[in-house]
Amino acid sequence: MAEMEKPENPFKEEWEAHPMRKPRIGAVIINVSIGQSGEPLERAKTIIRQLTNREPVETIAKQTWRDFGIRKHQPIGCKVTIRGKDAEELLQRLFEAKDRRLSASSFDEFGNFAFGIREHIDIPGMKYDPNLGIIGMDVIVQMIRPGYRLRYRKVGKQKIPKKHKLTREESIAYIREKFDVEIA
């Protein structure tokens, strides 16, 4: 059986001619929502620490949900944000857990995408520990272009021009090329 060819990147020439147009990974956010505080949350934080070598921050409930036993301002999850080279290396491992396949519907109109991992032990390098159990997580990837700092800087803050905004198609082409991910 012949191996499927990777589709040609229609943006490759443009990215080579204009390096400021080439997308890149802005941030990878790993979010674990446990729904309760205490021991389960501490176990989730330990798993996130093992995966990323970073200290996760707690996420808190914004409102009370009596049916679920959640009170306002109660910690119910944790998350960590990774940027730069570490983000790309982590994303390689996370794509392995998804068998290097993503759905095209995972991408939004600005090129950002998200996917879920059912069990953390699917990630290469993570081992099962009976004391910690098994958790799932959400992975959110922010895609940017050079120059997006205009939105966030304190002095001279500006909007990103429409012609410089990243599109869904460009992001899909970049992920296919950079990480060898099949997107259906």
C-alpha positions in Angstrom: 0.0 0.0 0.0 1.5 3.4 -1.0 2.0 6.0 1.7 -0.1 9.1 1.3 1.8 12.2 0.1 1.7 15.3 2.2 -0.2 18.0 0.4 1.9 20.8 -1.0 2.0 24.0 1.1 0.5 26.8 -0.9 1.9 29.4 1.4 5.6 28.3 1.3 6.8 30.7 -1.4 5.0 33.7 0.4 6.6 32.7 3.7 10.1 32.5 2.2 9.7 35.8 0.4 8.1 37.5 3.5 9.5 36.0 6.8 7.2 38.2 8.8 4.2 36.4 7.4 5.3 32.9 8.5 3.2 31.6 11.5 4.6 30.3 14.7 3.5 28.8 18.0 2.7 31.6 20.5 1.7 29.5 23.5 0.6 26.1 24.4 -1.9 26.0 27.4 -2.6 22.8 29.1 -5.8 22.9 31.2 -7.1 20.2 33.6 -10.6 20.7 35.0 -11.1 18.4 38.0 -14.3 20.0 39.3 -13.3 19.7 42.9 -10.5 20.9 45.2 -8.4 19.0 47.6 -6.6 15.7 46.9 -7.8 15.2 43.3 -6.6 18.7 42.4 -3.2 18.1 44.0 -2.8 14.9 42.0 -3.6 16.7 38.8 -1.0 19.4 39.6 1.6 16.7 40.2 0.9 15.2 36.8 1.1 18.6 35.1 4.4 19.3 36.8 5.8 15.9 35.6 4.7 16.7 32.0 5.9 20.3 31.7 8.5 20.8 34.5 6.6 24.0 35.3 4.4 25.0 38.3 0.7 25.0 37.3 -1.7 27.7 38.6 -5.1 26.9 40.0 -8.3 27.9 38.2 -11.2 28.9 40.4 -14.9 28.6 40.0 -16.6 31.9 38.9 -20.0 31.0 40.3 -21.7 28.5 42.6 -23.2 25.3 41.2 -25.1 23.6 43.9 -25.9 20.5 41.8 -22.2 19.8 41.4 -21.1 20.9 44.9 -19.0 23.8 43.6 -18.8 27.0 45.5 -17.8 30.4 44.0 -14.0 31.1 44.3 -13.2 27.4 45.0 -10.2 26.0 43.1 -11.5 23.4 40.6 -8.7 22.9 38.1 -5.2 23.9 37.1 -3.4 25.1 34.0 0.1 25.9 32.7 1.2 28.1 29.8 4.4 27.1 27.8 6.0 29.4 25.2 9.0 29.2 22.9 11.1 26.1 22.1 9.7 24.3 25.1 6.2 24.7 23.6 7.2 23.2 20.3 8.9 20.2 22.0 5.9 19.6 24.2 3.5 19.9 21.2 5.5 17.2 19.4 4.8 14.8 22.4 1.2 15.8 22.6 0.6 15.1 18.9 2.1 11.7 19.4 -0.7 11.0 22.0 -3.2 11.9 19.3 -1.5 9.7 16.7 -0.5 12.8 14.7 -4.1 13.4 13.7 -6.4 16.4 14.2 -9.7 17.5 12.9 -10.0 20.6 10.7 -12.9 21.7 12.9 -10.4 22.0 15.8 -9.1 25.2 14.2 -10.8 28.6 14.6 -10.9 31.4 12.1 -7.7 33.0 13.5 -5.6 29.8 13.2 -5.7 28.9 16.9 -6.6 25.3 17.7 -7.4 23.0 20.6 -7.7 19.3 21.2 -8.2 17.0 24.1 -6.2 14.1 25.5 -8.3 11.4 27.2 -5.6 9.9 29.4 -2.2 11.5 30.3 -0.5 8.1 30.0 -1.0 8.2 26.2 1.7 10.9 26.1 5.1 9.5 25.4 7.3 9.5 28.5 4.4 9.6 31.0 4.0 6.5 33.2 1.0 5.3 35.2 1.3 5.9 38.9 -1.5 4.3 41.0 -1.2 7.0 43.6 -2.0 9.7 41.0 -4.6 7.9 38.8 -5.4 9.0 35.3 -6.5 12.4 34.1 -7.5 13.9 30.8 -6.5 17.4 29.7 -7.3 20.1 27.2 -4.6 21.5 25.0 -5.0 25.0 23.5 -2.5 26.3 21.0 -2.3 30.0 20.2 -0.8 30.7 16.7 0.8 34.1 16.0 2.8 35.9 13.4 5.8 38.1 14.1 4.5 41.6 14.9 1.5 40.4 17.0 3.2 42.1 20.0 1.5 45.3 18.8 -1.6 44.1 20.6 -0.1 43.5 24.0 2.7 46.1 24.5 2.0 48.9 27.0 3.4 51.8 25.0 2.0 52.4 21.4 -0.6 49.6 21.6 -2.3 49.1 18.2 -4.6 46.7 16.4 -3.3 44.1 14.1 -4.1 45.0 10.4 -6.5 42.6 8.7 -4.0 41.7 6.0 -1.5 40.6 8.7 -4.0 38.4 10.7 -3.4 34.6 10.6 -6.0 32.5 8.8 -7.2 29.0 9.5 -5.8 27.7 6.2 -2.3 29.1 6.9 -2.3 27.6 10.4 -3.3 24.2 9.0 -0.6 24.4 6.4 2.0 25.3 9.0 1.1 22.5 11.4 1.1 20.0 8.6 4.5 21.1 7.4 6.2 21.7 10.8 4.8 18.8 12.9 3.8 16.3 10.2 0.2 16.1 11.4 -2.6 14.7 9.3 -5.6 17.1 9.4 -8.9 15.8 8.1 
